[in-house]
Amino acid sequence: MTTTSGVDRSLGARSASATLWGGVNMALGRIVQFATTIIVARIIAPEHFGALAVAIVVQTIATNMAELGATAALARGNGDPDRIAPTVFSISLVTSAVMTAGAMALAPALAAAFDDPAATPVIQVLSLTILLQGVGAVPSTMVWREFLQKPRVVVDVGSVVVVLVLVVPMALDGWGAMALAWSRVGGQLFAMVGYWIITPRRYAPGFDRAVAAEVLRLGMPLAMANLVVFVTLNMDYLLIGRMLDPAALGLYLLAFNLAGLPSSVITAVIRATAVPTFGRLFAEGTLGELAGRFVAGVSYCAFPISAMVVALAQPLIVTAYGQAWAPAGTALATLGVFGATRILVELFADLSVGAGKTVWLFWVQVAWLVALTPALYFGIQWWGIAGAGVAHAAVACLIVIPLYLMVLTSVLGVRAWELVRGSIAPLAAAVVAGFSARLATMGIAEPWMALLLGGCLGGAIYVLLTFRQGKVLLGTVRGLLGQGQSLPRSTHAMKGQP
């Protein structure tokens, strides 16, 4: 007979091991991706990145609507995949094909909406990735569901390497934005084939009306929430494209991606295991008890990185991409604040999905979009691309996070203070570390030297101020990986309390 503690130990060990490999995956992938961007930014002009930004907006929104949220039912880990997967596969294939055809046909109108007609062929090429992701949706979800992060490293890193191998020679040959688009198609094709190879089980398309109703009941609110959130997170591109120019949009794209690098790594590591883990913990009735600990651990890792991005924005952008991209530094500084809040928002969303409560997500995203659109308009009008970062940070801190806390207190049955109090000490320490790094580097002319000194000083200050909490967190991770011990039921340890 399997005891509850035995289930917890097994889940804790599998989740921690998968999280570790997910971290390795993201670290390697982002290093290669970052290196690719550094190389290409010194070859391709900012306006070409602007055309790519337009295409990415269309691709991202279409991709996240392509399977109507159906894979969420498969990913949660508490249903029979043999029963669910064939129907999910059929839904993914049909909707991704429709989305691909629609993006290709509407590309001229979409490019015109961004006031960048040159983006039309880039949108059409990049839309091919929508269909490729639809074909690979079920295999990739099965890898996610079964915590198979170790073989996933080969697939994900390999796809990024393929992009690098393709984009550099094409960029040098004068392909411009099309080099960026076709290389992404090649990388997505590699990933699709890779997931089909490593998936633990392969399914053919099928259809069961009862299953379709079940998965869409869970997935459609999530898909609509995803649609709204991706419109929200790409509204800045639309407004900058129309209010400024393609070069400014290219500068903003690079700043947004660099500011979002820490959050994308951390959220990708979390999502490597979060929804399956949270779904199982919710079924056991322990998710509410553990939620505060997850929030505290994520905050401990996320806040200092974002603080350093804010404090060292100008030397970071110049060191990475060259002096030609220096105007992006002001946007990077304001977007760094949004990076930290975005990590918490993603975690809150995963907690809601794990609990099977996706309807509320939609309404939170609607409120986010309604508040952000005017904030972006006036921010860009007053302060240019830096104003977009100010708008993102203000709306996320003042509206979105409080709304998510209201939802989670209802869904998980815990108080808001229990969810966030473990984040207070990391936040305060990160602010002190960021200010210290900024002050210490104000008189340094060489960007790489300012970046090195500020990063080392700020990191050391943060570690000293949060030493006890970091030691407890490290001990917990070691215990989960080495001994498979059960997930702790209290958030006190993460707060440095006895």
KOLMAR-506479 format. One line per field, with one value per residue (C-alpha): residue in three letters; residue number from 1; x, y, z. Coordinates in Angstrom, 3 decimals. Example, Ala and Ser with C-alpha at 12.3 -4.5 7.8 and 13.67 -1.06 7.14 Angstrom:
res <- ALA  SER
n <- 1  2
px <- 12.300  13.670
py <- -4.500  -1.060
pz <- 7.800  7.140
REM end
This chain:
res <- MET  THR  THR  THR  SER  GLY  VAL  ASP  ARG  SER  LEU  GLY  ALA  ARG  SER  ALA  SER  ALA  THR  LEU  TRP  GLY  GLY  VAL  ASN  MET  ALA  LEU  GLY  ARG  ILE  VAL  GLN  PHE  ALA  THR  THR  ILE  ILE  VAL  ALA  ARG  ILE  ILE  ALA  PRO  GLU  HIS  PHE  GLY  ALA  LEU  ALA  VAL  ALA  ILE  VAL  VAL  GLN  THR  ILE  ALA  THR  ASN  MET  ALA  GLU  LEU  GLY  ALA  THR  ALA  ALA  LEU  ALA  ARG  GLY  ASN  GLY  ASP  PRO  ASP  ARG  ILE  ALA  PRO  THR  VAL  PHE  SER  ILE  SER  LEU  VAL  THR  SER  ALA  VAL  MET  THR  ALA  GLY  ALA  MET  ALA  LEU  ALA  PRO  ALA  LEU  ALA  ALA  ALA  PHE  ASP  ASP  PRO  ALA  ALA  THR  PRO  VAL  ILE  GLN  VAL  LEU  SER  LEU  THR  ILE  LEU  LEU  GLN  GLY  VAL  GLY  ALA  VAL  PRO  SER  THR  MET  VAL  TRP  ARG  GLU  PHE  LEU  GLN  LYS  PRO  ARG  VAL  VAL  VAL  ASP  VAL  GLY  SER  VAL  VAL  VAL  VAL  LEU  VAL  LEU  VAL  VAL  PRO  MET  ALA  LEU  ASP  GLY  TRP  GLY  ALA  MET  ALA  LEU  ALA  TRP  SER  ARG  VAL  GLY  GLY  GLN  LEU  PHE  ALA  MET  VAL  GLY  TYR  TRP  ILE  ILE  THR  PRO  ARG  ARG  TYR  ALA  PRO  GLY  PHE  ASP  ARG  ALA  VAL  ALA  ALA  GLU  VAL  LEU  ARG  LEU  GLY  MET  PRO  LEU  ALA  MET  ALA  ASN  LEU  VAL  VAL  PHE  VAL  THR  LEU  ASN  MET  ASP  TYR  LEU  LEU  ILE  GLY  ARG  MET  LEU  ASP  PRO  ALA  ALA  LEU  GLY  LEU  TYR  LEU  LEU  ALA  PHE  ASN  LEU  ALA  GLY  LEU  PRO  SER  SER  VAL  ILE  THR  ALA  VAL  ILE  ARG  ALA  THR  ALA  VAL  PRO  THR  PHE  GLY  ARG  LEU  PHE  ALA  GLU  GLY  THR  LEU  GLY  GLU  LEU  ALA  GLY  ARG  PHE  VAL  ALA  GLY  VAL  SER  TYR  CYS  ALA  PHE  PRO  ILE  SER  ALA  MET  VAL  VAL  ALA  LEU  ALA  GLN  PRO  LEU  ILE  VAL  THR  ALA  TYR  GLY  GLN  ALA  TRP  ALA  PRO  ALA  GLY  THR  ALA  LEU  ALA  THR  LEU  GLY  VAL  PHE  GLY  ALA  THR  ARG  ILE  LEU  VAL  GLU  LEU  PHE  ALA  ASP  LEU  SER  VAL  GLY  ALA  GLY  LYS  THR  VAL  TRP  LEU  PHE  TRP  VAL  GLN  VAL  ALA  TRP  LEU  VAL  ALA  LEU  THR  PRO  ALA  LEU  TYR  PHE  GLY  ILE  GLN  TRP  TRP  GLY  ILE  ALA  GLY  ALA  GLY  VAL  ALA  HIS  ALA  ALA  VAL  ALA  CYS  LEU  ILE  VAL  ILE  PRO  LEU  TYR  LEU  MET  VAL  LEU  THR  SER  VAL  LEU  GLY  VAL  ARG  ALA  TRP  GLU  LEU  VAL  ARG  GLY  SER  ILE  ALA  PRO  LEU  ALA  ALA  ALA  VAL  VAL  ALA  GLY  PHE  SER  ALA  ARG  LEU  ALA  THR  MET  GLY  ILE  ALA  GLU  PRO  TRP  MET  ALA  LEU  LEU  LEU  GLY  GLY  CYS  LEU  GLY  GLY  ALA  ILE  TYR  VAL  LEU  LEU  THR  PHE  ARG  GLN  GLY  LYS  VAL  LEU  LEU  GLY  THR  VAL  ARG  GLY  LEU  LEU  GLY  GLN  GLY  GLN  SER  LEU  PRO  ARG  SER  THR  HIS  ALA  MET  LYS  GLY  GLN  PRO
n <- 1  2  3  4  5  6  7  8  9  10  11  12  13  14  15  16  17  18  19  20  21  22  23  24  25  26  27  28  29  30  31  32  33  34  35  36  37  38  39  40  41  42  43  44  45  46  47  48  49  50  51  52  53  54  55  56  57  58  59  60  61  62  63  64  65  66  67  68  69  70  71  72  73  74  75  76  77  78  79  80  81  82  83  84  85  86  87  88  89  90  91  92  93  94  95  96  97  98  99  100  101  102  103  104  105  106  107  108  109  110  111  112  113  114  115  116  117  118  119  120  121  122  123  124  125  126  127  128  129  130  131  132  133  134  135  136  137  138  139  140  141  142  143  144  145  146  147  148  149  150  151  152  153  154  155  156  157  158  159  160  161  162  163  164  165  166  167  168  169  170  171  172  173  174  175  176  177  178  179  180  181  182  183  184  185  186  187  188  189  190  191  192  193  194  195  196  197  198  199  200  201  202  203  204  205  206  207  208  209  210  211  212  213  214  215  216  217  218  219  220  221  222  223  224  225  226  227  228  229  230  231  232  233  234  235  236  237  238  239  240  241  242  243  244  245  246  247  248  249  250  251  252  253  254  255  256  257  258  259  260  261  262  263  264  265  266  267  268  269  270  271  272  273  274  275  276  277  278  279  280  281  282  283  284  285  286  287  288  289  290  291  292  293  294  295  296  297  298  299  300  301  302  303  304  305  306  307  308  309  310  311  312  313  314  315  316  317  318  319  320  321  322  323  324  325  326  327  328  329  330  331  332  333  334  335  336  337  338  339  340  341  342  343  344  345  346  347  348  349  350  351  352  353  354  355  356  357  358  359  360  361  362  363  364  365  366  367  368  369  370  371  372  373  374  375  376  377  378  379  380  381  382  383  384  385  386  387  388  389  390  391  392  393  394  395  396  397  398  399  400  401  402  403  404  405  406  407  408  409  410  411  412  413  414  415  416  417  418  419  420  421  422  423  424  425  426  427  428  429  430  431  432  433  434  435  436  437  438  439  440  441  442  443  444  445  446  447  448  449  450  451  452  453  454  455  456  457  458  459  460  461  462  463  464  465  466  467  468  469  470  471  472  473  474  475  476  477  478  479  480  481  482  483  484  485  486  487  488  489  490  491  492  493  494  495  496  497  498
px <- 0.000  1.345  1.156  0.476  3.993  5.325  3.434  4.801  8.373  8.074  6.501  8.986  11.983  10.681  9.694  13.011  15.057  13.014  13.377  17.162  17.302  14.872  17.299  20.184  18.047  17.113  20.623  22.222  19.463  19.481  23.276  23.202  20.232  21.904  25.108  23.080  21.422  24.778  26.194  23.149  22.673  26.081  25.092  21.400  20.011  17.443  14.632  15.007  14.475  11.381  9.988  10.730  8.914  5.766  5.958  6.592  3.450  1.313  3.068  2.880  -0.808  -1.739  0.428  -1.062  -4.573  -3.764  -4.738  -7.516  -5.855  -6.581  -3.058  -3.650  -5.950  -3.205  -0.466  -2.166  -1.173  -4.372  -6.152  -5.643  -3.493  -4.637  -8.151  -7.336  -4.354  -5.908  -8.639  -6.164  -3.986  -6.881  -7.836  -4.211  -3.782  -6.976  -6.688  -2.961  -3.574  -6.379  -4.237  -1.317  -3.473  -5.115  -1.795  -0.449  -3.570  -3.850  -0.117  -0.371  -3.176  -1.384  1.855  -0.073  -1.613  1.921  2.778  5.555  4.684  8.152  7.040  4.558  6.859  8.393  4.937  4.158  7.367  7.193  3.574  4.880  6.043  2.399  1.647  4.882  4.011  0.547  2.018  4.316  1.836  0.925  4.467  5.885  3.052  3.671  7.352  6.253  3.660  6.116  8.914  11.255  13.435  16.747  16.123  14.323  17.651  18.965  15.869  15.543  19.234  19.567  16.778  18.513  21.800  20.002  18.763  22.330  23.757  21.142  20.806  24.440  25.300  21.913  22.370  25.875  24.433  22.035  18.758  17.869  14.694  14.065  17.206  15.633  12.350  13.654  16.139  13.285  11.344  14.362  14.704  11.009  11.177  14.100  12.194  9.033  10.938  12.887  9.763  8.285  11.460  11.668  7.970  7.158  4.037  2.938  -0.677  -2.513  -5.297  -8.705  -11.882  -14.197  -16.974  -17.153  -13.381  -13.429  -16.100  -14.099  -10.750  -12.254  -14.171  -10.796  -8.801  -10.985  -10.893  -7.125  -6.815  -8.864  -6.777  -3.634  -4.994  -5.673  -2.318  -0.369  -2.320  -1.519  2.189  2.378  0.267  3.481  4.855  1.694  1.689  5.431  5.237  2.442  3.537  7.298  9.132  10.569  14.018  12.531  10.557  13.756  15.502  12.537  12.417  16.039  15.547  12.380  14.061  17.131  15.027  12.873  15.811  15.913  12.131  11.961  14.606  13.013  9.456  10.564  12.256  9.107  6.859  9.015  7.257  4.800  1.418  1.826  3.217  0.592  -2.180  -1.100  -0.597  -4.057  -5.556  -3.832  -5.126  -1.682  -1.211  -2.578  -0.164  2.828  1.974  3.681  6.878  6.904  6.362  9.156  11.627  10.881  11.149  14.528  15.913  14.107  14.361  18.158  18.529  15.918  17.498  20.844  19.192  17.636  20.800  23.203  20.941  23.153  26.466  24.647  23.088  26.298  28.510  26.158  25.116  27.416  27.140  24.587  22.017  22.705  19.302  17.672  19.226  16.486  13.805  15.834  15.996  12.227  11.500  13.758  11.162  8.458  10.649  10.413  6.659  6.128  7.788  5.353  2.395  3.422  3.740  0.326  -1.190  0.388  -0.976  -4.455  -4.089  -2.767  -5.865  -8.008  -9.405  -8.900  -12.024  -10.698  -7.480  -9.407  -10.945  -7.623  -6.067  -8.952  -8.460  -4.730  -5.328  -7.905  -5.538  -2.365  -3.542  -4.045  -1.006  1.148  -0.284  0.485  3.787  5.059  3.729  5.534  8.754  9.134  10.206  11.165  7.563  6.387  8.473  7.087  3.534  4.198  5.735  3.084  0.097  1.622  2.455  -0.666  -3.374  -2.376  -0.590  -3.332  -5.981  -4.088  -3.742  -7.503  -8.078  -5.566  -6.881  -10.257  -8.945  -6.372  -8.060  -5.074  -4.590  -2.784  -0.195  0.683  1.448  3.690  5.371  8.290  9.028  9.456  13.050  14.307  12.602  14.201  17.630  17.383  16.544  19.553  21.831  20.594  21.113  24.583  25.566  24.271  26.089  29.354  29.445  28.285  31.798  33.084  33.415  34.070  30.722  32.189  34.049  30.930  28.947  31.506  32.031  28.343  27.244  29.794  29.132  25.336  25.376  27.616  25.423  22.281  23.823  24.959  21.576  19.670  22.246  19.995  17.097  19.407  20.969  17.552  16.477  19.659  19.239  15.672  16.674  19.533  17.188  14.647  17.270  19.372  16.897  13.526  12.092  8.554  7.716  7.611  4.214  5.235  6.409  8.231  11.596  11.737  11.193  14.243  12.062  12.675
py <- 0.000  3.452  5.918  9.598  10.397  7.894  9.650  12.987  11.657  10.258  13.426  15.625  13.696  13.531  17.191  18.341  16.237  17.473  21.054  20.619  19.294  21.986  24.527  22.967  23.001  26.628  27.735  26.062  27.132  30.753  30.957  29.834  32.086  35.069  34.433  34.252  37.597  39.223  38.041  38.923  42.347  43.336  42.289  43.228  46.760  47.629  48.058  44.401  43.410  45.615  43.508  40.373  41.860  42.285  38.668  37.376  39.128  37.333  33.987  34.104  34.929  32.348  29.625  30.009  29.793  26.955  24.042  25.875  25.064  21.354  20.269  21.613  18.641  16.276  18.076  18.122  14.512  13.252  11.909  8.876  9.966  7.003  8.377  12.079  12.334  11.298  13.909  16.575  15.694  16.160  19.498  20.693  19.639  21.245  24.518  24.997  24.429  26.999  29.492  29.023  29.594  32.605  34.208  33.771  35.205  38.159  38.964  42.134  43.565  42.637  44.249  47.384  47.521  47.819  50.403  48.120  46.633  45.047  42.604  40.848  38.056  37.656  36.982  34.480  32.516  32.562  31.358  27.950  27.434  27.492  24.324  22.671  23.361  21.911  18.681  18.406  19.546  16.115  14.648  17.748  17.722  14.046  14.837  17.652  15.525  12.692  15.028  13.869  16.960  15.140  14.026  17.305  19.117  17.557  18.583  22.146  23.021  21.336  23.496  26.670  25.509  24.910  28.515  29.744  27.602  28.899  32.566  33.697  32.750  34.001  37.307  37.704  36.994  39.914  38.141  40.680  39.888  36.799  35.238  35.590  34.067  31.074  30.124  29.934  27.675  25.364  25.306  24.528  21.687  20.155  20.468  18.880  15.853  15.599  15.509  12.757  10.733  11.166  11.091  8.160  7.275  8.124  8.696  8.955  11.516  10.460  12.029  11.394  13.928  13.450  13.874  16.946  18.548  17.722  19.063  22.177  22.913  23.203  24.436  27.113  29.518  28.978  29.542  32.728  33.869  33.108  35.054  38.067  37.850  37.607  40.497  42.330  41.536  42.499  45.642  47.580  46.384  47.493  50.949  51.534  50.419  52.900  55.780  55.651  53.797  50.349  51.239  52.157  48.913  46.977  48.689  47.899  44.252  43.736  45.531  43.551  40.238  41.059  42.243  39.143  36.744  36.061  35.757  33.483  31.166  31.029  30.624  27.972  26.041  26.360  25.303  22.279  20.696  23.190  22.267  18.477  18.927  21.457  19.306  16.282  18.332  19.859  16.379  15.407  18.552  20.016  22.716  25.501  24.629  24.678  27.627  30.223  28.222  28.081  31.849  32.517  30.295  31.863  35.367  34.560  33.663  36.277  39.544  40.003  39.284  41.867  44.366  44.001  44.415  47.691  49.007  48.069  48.488  50.846  48.987  45.698  46.719  48.302  45.397  42.841  44.457  47.388  51.175  51.254  49.760  52.174  53.948  50.689  51.087  53.351  50.849  47.991  49.763  50.147  46.708  45.109  45.879  44.253  41.157  40.363  40.915  38.794  35.807  36.010  36.416  33.302  31.311  32.496  31.441  27.981  27.568  28.339  25.894  23.211  23.678  23.313  26.836  28.530  30.683  33.303  33.569  34.955  37.782  38.712  38.931  41.069  43.497  43.533  44.412  47.094  48.786  48.382  49.749  53.389  53.196  52.130  54.809  57.662  56.162  55.887  59.332  60.925  58.898  56.842  53.207  53.729  54.702  51.270  49.678  52.095  51.205  47.454  47.656  49.967  47.948  44.619  45.822  47.872  45.834  42.390  40.947  42.086  40.507  37.211  37.192  37.638  34.681  32.411  33.106  31.844  28.922  27.625  28.640  30.595  34.215  36.595  37.361  33.673  33.677  36.761  37.176  34.935  37.373  40.500  39.848  38.996  42.120  44.421  42.820  43.080  46.799  47.457  45.401  47.201  50.681  49.703  48.388  51.532  53.916  51.985  52.116  55.676  56.973  54.050  54.810  51.294  49.425  45.938  47.043  48.667  45.525  43.246  45.380  46.171  42.588  41.191  43.842  43.635  39.840  39.713  42.173  40.198  36.892  38.407  39.972  36.766  34.216  32.352  32.083  30.981  28.302  26.887  26.925  25.158  22.535  21.877  21.413  19.079  17.064  16.664  15.661  13.454  11.777  12.210  13.582  14.821  18.367  20.502  21.589  24.872  28.151  29.202  27.752  29.826  32.936  32.179  31.536  28.693
pz <- 0.000  -0.897  1.942  1.522  2.697  0.198  -2.575  -1.346  -1.299  -4.800  -6.148  -4.317  -5.635  -9.228  -9.214  -7.742  -10.159  -13.116  -11.890  -11.722  -15.278  -16.366  -14.953  -16.861  -19.992  -19.672  -18.709  -21.720  -24.083  -22.955  -23.113  -26.744  -27.496  -25.825  -27.762  -30.975  -30.258  -29.461  -32.789  -34.886  -33.236  -34.575  -38.120  -38.489  -38.104  -35.388  -37.946  -38.967  -35.347  -35.505  -38.360  -36.346  -33.346  -35.443  -36.633  -33.104  -31.852  -34.445  -33.940  -30.151  -29.984  -32.630  -31.100  -27.664  -29.080  -31.469  -29.230  -27.326  -23.988  -24.468  -23.495  -19.966  -19.246  -20.391  -18.468  -15.063  -14.467  -12.822  -15.921  -18.159  -21.135  -23.250  -23.021  -23.399  -25.762  -29.128  -28.824  -27.710  -30.715  -33.138  -31.614  -31.804  -35.434  -36.712  -34.825  -35.539  -39.266  -39.244  -37.314  -39.716  -42.791  -41.183  -40.220  -43.756  -45.392  -43.010  -42.929  -45.073  -42.918  -39.696  -40.868  -41.836  -38.347  -36.960  -39.655  -40.945  -44.377  -44.586  -41.886  -44.227  -45.515  -42.047  -40.572  -43.333  -42.802  -39.018  -39.091  -40.185  -36.604  -35.471  -37.445  -36.280  -32.649  -33.187  -34.569  -31.559  -28.890  -27.491  -27.473  -25.762  -23.205  -22.421  -21.816  -19.512  -17.724  -16.981  -15.776  -18.577  -18.390  -18.868  -22.492  -23.108  -22.638  -25.858  -27.827  -26.552  -26.641  -30.031  -31.449  -30.246  -31.766  -35.068  -34.974  -34.394  -37.192  -39.640  -38.697  -38.753  -42.363  -43.595  -41.770  -43.183  -46.641  -46.288  -45.532  -42.831  -40.899  -43.039  -41.569  -38.130  -39.335  -41.318  -38.598  -36.093  -38.423  -38.615  -34.851  -34.366  -36.905  -35.000  -31.699  -33.132  -34.433  -31.176  -29.013  -31.144  -30.549  -26.742  -25.843  -23.532  -25.544  -29.069  -30.012  -33.311  -33.771  -32.544  -31.274  -28.348  -27.916  -24.152  -23.782  -26.041  -23.873  -20.745  -21.940  -23.512  -20.318  -18.584  -21.567  -23.167  -20.200  -20.076  -23.829  -23.612  -20.650  -22.639  -25.596  -23.424  -21.645  -24.887  -26.387  -23.168  -23.281  -26.959  -26.858  -26.289  -29.645  -31.425  -29.845  -30.249  -33.875  -34.582  -32.326  -32.959  -35.764  -36.674  -35.305  -31.916  -31.980  -32.666  -29.722  -27.490  -28.612  -27.624  -24.286  -23.535  -24.339  -22.255  -19.312  -19.651  -19.843  -16.069  -15.857  -18.897  -17.440  -13.993  -15.265  -17.753  -14.930  -12.834  -15.691  -16.362  -13.378  -11.909  -13.389  -12.997  -9.476  -8.416  -9.894  -7.846  -4.678  -5.079  -5.459  -2.195  -0.474  0.312  -2.338  -0.149  2.660  0.321  -1.925  0.276  0.213  -3.573  -3.770  -1.274  -3.111  -6.490  -5.019  -3.486  -6.923  -9.028  -7.116  -7.009  -10.741  -11.654  -9.255  -11.028  -14.438  -13.258  -11.599  -14.408  -17.442  -19.461  -19.096  -19.645  -22.961  -24.298  -23.226  -24.747  -28.019  -28.691  -28.581  -31.416  -29.051  -26.149  -26.486  -25.381  -21.914  -20.552  -21.546  -20.032  -16.659  -16.368  -17.827  -15.211  -12.535  -14.639  -15.022  -11.312  -11.123  -14.217  -12.546  -9.636  -11.991  -13.930  -10.711  -9.509  -12.833  -12.582  -9.059  -10.388  -13.291  -10.959  -8.840  -11.971  -11.634  -14.983  -15.342  -12.933  -14.939  -17.870  -15.871  -14.272  -17.736  -19.008  -16.116  -16.874  -20.544  -19.726  -17.270  -19.324  -22.685  -21.593  -19.324  -22.279  -24.542  -22.171  -21.037  -24.629  -25.482  -22.507  -22.227  -25.416  -25.110  -21.441  -20.727  -21.880  -19.132  -16.548  -17.577  -17.406  -13.928  -12.477  -13.703  -12.651  -9.138  -8.426  -10.167  -11.435  -8.391  -5.948  -8.203  -8.348  -4.576  -4.246  -6.595  -4.862  -1.382  -2.595  -4.673  -2.161  1.079  2.415  3.436  1.087  3.775  4.010  0.294  0.198  3.562  2.596  -0.253  1.895  2.995  -0.544  -1.899  0.680  0.232  -3.573  -3.388  -1.125  -3.385  -6.505  -5.057  -3.863  -7.292  -8.989  -6.656  -6.873  -10.689  -11.406  -12.088  -14.168  -17.889  -19.191  -19.471  -18.990  -15.859  -14.382  -15.138  -13.503  -10.398  -9.901  -10.408  -7.962  -5.317  -5.594  -5.562  -2.503  -0.590  -1.421  -0.326  2.975  3.700  2.922  4.048  6.457  4.018  1.211  3.397  4.263  0.604  -0.516  2.201  1.113  -2.527  -1.558  0.595  -2.176  -4.713  -2.503  -0.218  -1.933  1.297  1.418  0.455  3.627  4.800  6.414  4.951  8.117  7.107  3.940  6.000  8.129  11.162  13.635
REM end
